[in-house]
Amino acid sequence: AKDDGSGTMDWANKINMKIEAGDIAKIIIGVKSATPDKTELANIFHKSSDVKSTSLKITKGQNPGTYQFFMSIKDGARTGNASVYLNTEDIFVLFTLLEASIPLTLG
């Protein structure tokens, strides 16, 4: 989403990040094993070259049952970040899709 708070998507500056089965496991386990005192649930960092890196950080949202997904990219001079907030129902759908993708990811 754009930083102006409008909630509209800035597709020209989207951030792509490839994830593998191990990353999927980190995401699911991190969120499912959340405890009241644990705010950071998953942190994934990929460095694909000397100039390009992407990261995904998942934390608890301010409201119970909400989660913040924060992504960032550094690709040479280009840097960017984006946040998406998900509720419990969104997480359920995301986990269903991620779990279904594991057999495809592993071949």
C-alpha positions in Angstrom: 0.0 0.0 0.0 1.1 3.6 -0.5 2.5 5.5 2.5 -0.3 8.1 2.1 -2.7 5.9 4.2 -5.2 5.5 1.4 -5.0 1.7 1.4 -4.5 1.7 -2.4 -1.9 -0.6 -3.9 1.2 0.8 -5.6 1.7 -2.0 -8.0 4.6 -0.2 -9.9 6.7 -0.5 -6.7 5.6 -4.0 -5.6 8.0 -6.2 -3.7 8.5 -9.8 -4.8 10.1 -12.4 -2.6 10.5 -16.1 -3.4 9.9 -18.4 -0.5 10.8 -22.1 -0.1 9.3 -24.8 2.0 11.6 -23.9 5.0 10.3 -20.3 4.9 6.7 -21.5 4.7 7.4 -23.6 7.8 8.9 -20.6 9.7 5.8 -18.5 8.9 3.3 -21.1 10.0 5.2 -22.3 13.1 6.0 -18.7 14.1 2.4 -17.5 14.0 0.9 -20.7 15.5 3.3 -20.8 18.4 2.8 -17.2 19.4 2.7 -16.6 23.1 1.4 -13.4 24.8 5.0 -12.1 25.4 6.3 -12.9 21.9 5.7 -10.0 19.4 8.1 -11.0 16.5 6.7 -14.2 15.0 8.9 -14.8 11.9 11.8 -13.1 10.3 13.0 -14.2 6.8 15.9 -12.6 5.0 17.1 -13.5 1.5 20.2 -12.1 -0.1 20.3 -13.0 -3.8 23.3 -11.0 -4.8 25.7 -8.4 -3.5 23.2 -5.6 -4.2 19.8 -7.3 -3.8 18.1 -8.5 -0.6 14.5 -8.9 0.6 13.1 -9.5 4.0 9.8 -10.5 5.5 9.0 -9.8 9.2 5.8 -10.9 10.8 4.7 -9.4 14.2 1.6 -9.3 16.2 -0.8 -6.5 15.4 -1.9 -4.0 18.0 -5.4 -5.6 18.2 -5.7 -9.3 19.4 -5.9 -11.7 16.5 -4.2 -9.4 14.0 -0.8 -9.7 12.4 1.5 -7.3 10.5 3.5 -8.6 7.5 6.3 -6.1 6.8 8.4 -6.6 3.6 11.4 -4.7 2.5 13.7 -4.7 -0.5 17.1 -3.3 -1.3 18.2 -3.7 -4.9 21.1 -1.4 -5.7 19.9 2.1 -5.3 16.2 1.0 -5.0 14.8 0.5 -1.6 11.3 0.0 -0.5 9.0 -1.4 2.1 5.3 -2.3 2.5 3.1 -3.5 5.3 -0.1 -5.5 5.3 -2.3 -6.3 8.3 -4.2 -9.6 8.4 -6.8 -10.8 10.8 -7.4 -14.3 12.1 -9.6 -15.2 9.1 -7.0 -13.9 6.6 -4.3 -15.9 8.4 -6.4 -19.1 8.1 -6.8 -18.6 4.3 -3.1 -17.8 3.9 -2.0 -20.9 5.9 -4.3 -23.1 3.8 -2.7 -21.8 0.6 0.8 -22.0 2.0 0.3 -25.6 3.3 -1.1 -26.6 -0.1 1.9 -25.1 -1.8 4.5 -27.3 0.1 4.1 -30.4 -2.1 4.5 -28.2 -5.2 7.5 -26.5 -3.7 9.2 -29.8 -2.9 8.4 -31.2 -6.4 
